[in-house]
Amino acid sequence: MKRTRATKEESNLEKENKDYLLFKGCLIPSSLPYMEVAARRALEILEIKITETDNFSCCPDPIGIKAISELTWLSMGARNLCIAQEIGKDILTLCNGCYETLKETSHALSEDSELLEKVNKILLPLNRKYEGNTIVKHIAEVLYLDIGTNQITNMIKKPLYGLKVAAFYGCHLVRPSDVMNFDDPEEPKSLDELIVALGADSLPRMRKMFCCGAPLLGVNMDLSLNIAKENLDNIKTSGVDCIVTLCPFCQTQFDRNQKVVERRFNKEYNLPVFYYPELLCLALGVDPYQLGFDLHIVKVDQVLNKIK
Amino acid sequence: MEIEKDLEKLIEEIGGEDFQKKVQVCYQCGTCVGGCPVAWVNENFNPRKIMLALSRGEIDEIINNDLLWFCCYCHTCLERCPQKIPVSEIIVKLKNIAAKVRGIPEGYVNELKMIAKTGRISSISSATERRREQLNLPKLVQTSVEKDIKRILKQTGTNLFLEKEIKK
């Protein structure tokens, strides 16, 4: 599967462009603020500037809203892209869902002028007009391509030696690959390399790129939890100390719902779940007390003790 | 304004014959099923059968089956299809039709209600504000995005899902 993707070398040329418009999304600021804290601290230490606005709506959700009406999904997405266009900065998302919606909307409307016209007609009463080609990046992409793993390794103060990690990429970071165009859809390496850059080990496992199951929480709880269980079984078997995610939906599914799966299937996993920027902050020497670890459902103490 | 329920018109909206032609190259190898996380845990969900029914023009049968809503939209099928059929994207379009003809799952009705009310899918409670303050996060300012969002929902007809008890 040969695809053209941005390489580390290419991205180094853009190193000056380190000022992004932060797209916080819905779930992180309201339900998982510890993820926002870690992302902000990591960006600050790595000197990635961010600009903020309160005018964004939900991205919107690429599962539910797109399933109801693709046109509504595109129009709400385009409204958000218009705001970035007015401010004149590239978007940085903290969530795989926001990443897919905004990047795919930008892609679809830049490729299809008829569709762009249709969406702009809907935006007309809002006094907005989308021009196309807004650049949308996920925080993992910024860390991997803008900063790079060598630079991260150079900056860490407390390497996470001996920590065994399960990398959970999440579907929409890499799929559909012709649109996301960031990492391989079947065998991605960015998150594994970002984990290794911190001194930790990223272990292989069965069905690594399986969906977390969170998209089905609002449709069929049984299905959603069965998919979560399949992942948790494979992760546990791989012998890791913890799971690392890049998305608030995967994070919720494995942290909050881990206990639900344990009760329902009479299992015990005891797998702490970290958002990658949390591990990054720990390695960069941020005081764990500033990171809100008490908000995790699965206690993280065993991991914190291991990397002390 | 009413929700368009005429199947022929709805198929026309998403590209008519061109839409159905996309799946005519499907040779039923089942690669989509092999990689599908939903099929892994529920053998009744089968994207291969959805593609087969679509190539035969049996759209009414597809949309009358609630299994359609089980697709978790992970795009594994789209990536792996040897005939490059965008299976997951085709299923989204079929869901759009099913939504108009038969309604949407209750979970999505609730999500849509929240979006119409606040512009976002989760609300900011006083507990959230307290937690954010403890974590030294900036205060969340709730600007009135919902006015814009309500307009978009109205223009695209999606507000009609909220006006009627259209759910399963």
HADDOCK unambig.tbl for C-alpha pairs under 7 A between the chains (distance, minus, plus):
assign (segid A and resid 26 and name CA) (segid B and resid 120 and name CA) 6.03 0.50 0.50
assign (segid A and resid 26 and name CA) (segid B and resid 121 and name CA) 6.05 0.50 0.50
assign (segid A and resid 26 and name CA) (segid B and resid 122 and name CA) 5.87 0.50 0.50
assign (segid A and resid 27 and name CA) (segid B and resid 122 and name CA) 6.28 0.50 0.50
assign (segid A and resid 30 and name CA) (segid B and resid 122 and name CA) 6.59 0.50 0.50
assign (segid A and resid 30 and name CA) (segid B and resid 123 and name CA) 6.67 0.50 0.50
assign (segid A and resid 30 and name CA) (segid B and resid 124 and name CA) 5.51 0.50 0.50
assign (segid A and resid 30 and name CA) (segid B and resid 128 and name CA) 5.97 0.50 0.50
assign (segid A and resid 31 and name CA) (segid B and resid 128 and name CA) 6.94 0.50 0.50
assign (segid A and resid 33 and name CA) (segid B and resid 132 and name CA) 6.42 0.50 0.50
assign (segid A and resid 37 and name CA) (segid B and resid 137 and name CA) 6.89 0.50 0.50
assign (segid A and resid 54 and name CA) (segid B and resid 141 and name CA) 6.24 0.50 0.50
assign (segid A and resid 54 and name CA) (segid B and resid 142 and name CA) 6.90 0.50 0.50
assign (segid A and resid 54 and name CA) (segid B and resid 143 and name CA) 6.13 0.50 0.50
assign (segid A and resid 55 and name CA) (segid B and resid 143 and name CA) 6.19 0.50 0.50
assign (segid A and resid 55 and name CA) (segid B and resid 145 and name CA) 6.37 0.50 0.50
assign (segid A and resid 57 and name CA) (segid B and resid 119 and name CA) 5.17 0.50 0.50
assign (segid A and resid 57 and name CA) (segid B and resid 120 and name CA) 5.63 0.50 0.50
assign (segid A and resid 57 and name CA) (segid B and resid 145 and name CA) 6.12 0.50 0.50
assign (segid A and resid 58 and name CA) (segid B and resid 119 and name CA) 6.06 0.50 0.50
assign (segid A and resid 58 and name CA) (segid B and resid 120 and name CA) 4.50 0.50 0.50
assign (segid A and resid 58 and name CA) (segid B and resid 121 and name CA) 6.46 0.50 0.50
assign (segid A and resid 63 and name CA) (segid B and resid 73 and name CA) 6.65 0.50 0.50
assign (segid A and resid 64 and name CA) (segid B and resid 108 and name CA) 5.94 0.50 0.50
assign (segid A and resid 67 and name CA) (segid B and resid 92 and name CA) 5.33 0.50 0.50
assign (segid A and resid 67 and name CA) (segid B and resid 95 and name CA) 5.49 0.50 0.50
assign (segid A and resid 67 and name CA) (segid B and resid 96 and name CA) 5.62 0.50 0.50
assign (segid A and resid 68 and name CA) (segid B and resid 95 and name CA) 6.77 0.50 0.50
assign (segid A and resid 68 and name CA) (segid B and resid 96 and name CA) 5.19 0.50 0.50
assign (segid A and resid 68 and name CA) (segid B and resid 99 and name CA) 5.88 0.50 0.50
assign (segid A and resid 69 and name CA) (segid B and resid 96 and name CA) 5.46 0.50 0.50
assign (segid A and resid 69 and name CA) (segid B and resid 158 and name CA) 6.98 0.50 0.50
assign (segid A and resid 71 and name CA) (segid B and resid 156 and name CA) 6.67 0.50 0.50
assign (segid A and resid 72 and name CA) (segid B and resid 152 and name CA) 6.76 0.50 0.50
assign (segid A and resid 72 and name CA) (segid B and resid 153 and name CA) 6.47 0.50 0.50
assign (segid A and resid 72 and name CA) (segid B and resid 156 and name CA) 5.87 0.50 0.50
assign (segid A and resid 75 and name CA) (segid B and resid 152 and name CA) 6.91 0.50 0.50
assign (segid A and resid 122 and name CA) (segid B and resid 152 and name CA) 6.49 0.50 0.50
assign (segid A and resid 122 and name CA) (segid B and resid 155 and name CA) 6.24 0.50 0.50
assign (segid A and resid 126 and name CA) (segid B and resid 148 and name CA) 6.29 0.50 0.50
assign (segid A and resid 171 and name CA) (segid B and resid 74 and name CA) 5.56 0.50 0.50
assign (segid A and resid 175 and name CA) (segid B and resid 75 and name CA) 6.11 0.50 0.50
assign (segid A and resid 176 and name CA) (segid B and resid 75 and name CA) 6.08 0.50 0.50
assign (segid A and resid 176 and name CA) (segid B and resid 79 and name CA) 6.87 0.50 0.50
assign (segid A and resid 210 and name CA) (segid B and resid 37 and name CA) 6.38 0.50 0.50
assign (segid A and resid 211 and name CA) (segid B and resid 37 and name CA) 6.44 0.50 0.50
assign (segid A and resid 211 and name CA) (segid B and resid 74 and name CA) 6.08 0.50 0.50
assign (segid A and resid 215 and name CA) (segid B and resid 72 and name CA) 5.60 0.50 0.50
assign (segid A and resid 216 and name CA) (segid B and resid 70 and name CA) 6.99 0.50 0.50
assign (segid A and resid 216 and name CA) (segid B and resid 72 and name CA) 6.06 0.50 0.50
assign (segid A and resid 218 and name CA) (segid B and resid 107 and name CA) 4.43 0.50 0.50
assign (segid A and resid 218 and name CA) (segid B and resid 108 and name CA) 6.66 0.50 0.50
assign (segid A and resid 219 and name CA) (segid B and resid 105 and name CA) 6.30 0.50 0.50
assign (segid A and resid 219 and name CA) (segid B and resid 107 and name CA) 5.95 0.50 0.50
assign (segid A and resid 223 and name CA) (segid B and resid 41 and name CA) 6.81 0.50 0.50
assign (segid A and resid 226 and name CA) (segid B and resid 41 and name CA) 6.35 0.50 0.50
assign (segid A and resid 227 and name CA) (segid B and resid 37 and name CA) 6.76 0.50 0.50
assign (segid A and resid 227 and name CA) (segid B and resid 41 and name CA) 6.66 0.50 0.50
assign (segid A and resid 290 and name CA) (segid B and resid 135 and name CA) 6.85 0.50 0.50
assign (segid A and resid 292 and name CA) (segid B and resid 135 and name CA) 6.74 0.50 0.50
